[in-house]
Structures are given as structure tokens and as C-alpha cells.
């Protein structure tokens, strides 16, 4: 559940862009990585409470999302999906290279700001950080649901996801909606970065690709372009990894996850919820 909740956030941010634009943001993993380093730096400062670190890290992710939009989506022809996709690959490589120059290639330990707080539930001892990670993830999921269903931005996102042309005819600012969608995706990436670093207690410049692949796996399992499917798929990937480590070996966790992905693509390519990306009108 702990690992799955972070994968769900990764899958959510990735799916939000795919479901709206039918395009892939391969810089999403590196956005998470840079956000994780930003959270580490704020933690090392020492006087910031965790909620403040989380909010500031989300702002870092949102800022990176805005940069990705300007570089890879705003001035790139979106009718040819490979153009922005390859552009995001380039942005991701730039972020990874910059991270290795600034922080090096070694793993950096991430201290747990709540390590002294433990809760006893019968025979189980649960850390406060584990509870906080799960609760934060649930709050962000619920917040995204409310944004999509109860706000004008959510209505605009759903309209643009159906058809750029129809949305424009209805007076919806399509380009601004696309930009805000990528910024919201960056907010989720920022949260995923700081929470993931707390789960693994380390961060390196190379975690982005692994997290991106796990998020993509959760997205495919839940259903391409389906936000709620991404939540379920991300949780499923985390549970699958945990069971593999518990009853097998940690060296097999990636094999089991990606083998499951291949089987789903072979026998149920639309995902567990049966959602497929629509043709643009």
C-alpha cells in the first residue's frame, strides 16, 4: 500500500497529460527526481515542517511542468505525437545530466523527519511517515477528483480530452487548458518526488526512469487515459512488488511487474477498466 500509493501519484500525473493531449510526457520521471532532490534540500535545512516541504516541493514540480510545457508542447507541432514526445525525452535527459553535475551519481540518504514518532496498532508498529504518505496520497487523489468534477478547470480538461476542436468552438481556451493540465501534472510529480524519497530513504539522479516505467505500468493496467484507472493500477503495481519481495526476492520484483504488464497488453490491452484513448475529432 505504501509503495503503491506513490506509484499511483506517478501514474496519475502521467495519465493526466496522456488523457488530455493523447501525448506522452517522458520528462515526468525527471520532474519527480528533481522534486525529490528539492525536498531533500529543504529537509536538510532543518526548520521547515513537513507540510511546508511538501507544498514547496509541489510548487517546484509545477514550475518544472510549466518549463516542460513551454519547451516541449507550446511551440511543437502536437499533431505529430512523436515531436513533443521526443522533445520531452530531451528535456528529461537535460534534467538528469544537470542533477548528476550538481549532486553527483551516488545515492543520497534522505532523513525521515518523523522517524521518532511511532504508532502501535496491536502487534504492528507503524511509522508516522508511512501514515502520512498514505494520507497525503489519498488527499491528493480526492483533490484531483474534485478538481476534475467540480471546477471550471476540470470541465475544460474533460472537454479538451474529448476534442480540441469542439472545446475551442465552445469557447474553452484550449492552449491554456493544456498548459494548466501539465502544471497540475507537475504538482503531482512534486508530491510523488518527496513521498517516494521518504519511502526508499534515498534519491539518485537515475530514479526518474524507474518511476516513470512503474507509473506507465500502472497507467496501462488501469486503462490508458483513465485517471481513476491510474489510481488503481498504481496501487496494484505497488502491492505486486510488495508480495514479490515478501514471498520471493527483491531481485524479481521488476521482472514480475513488467511480465504482468506484457500479459495485460497481450490479453487485455484496454486495461483493467477497459478504457482506450479516443480518436481526436
Secondary structure, DSSP 8 states (H G I E B T S, - for coil): -HHHHHHHHHHHHHHHHHHHHS---TTHHHHHHHHHHHHHHHHHH--S-HHHHHHHHHHHHHHHHHHHIIIIIISS-TTSHHHHHHHHHHHHHHHHHHHHHHH-SS-EE---TTTT-EEEETTEEEEHHHHHHHHHHHHHHHHHHHHHHHSHHHHHHHHHHH-HHHHHHTT--HHHHHHHHHHHHHHHHHHHHHHHHHHHSEE-TTHHHHHHHHHHHHHHHH-TT-HHHHHHHHHHHHHHHHHHHHHS-GGGHHHHHHHHHHHHHHH-TTTTTT-------
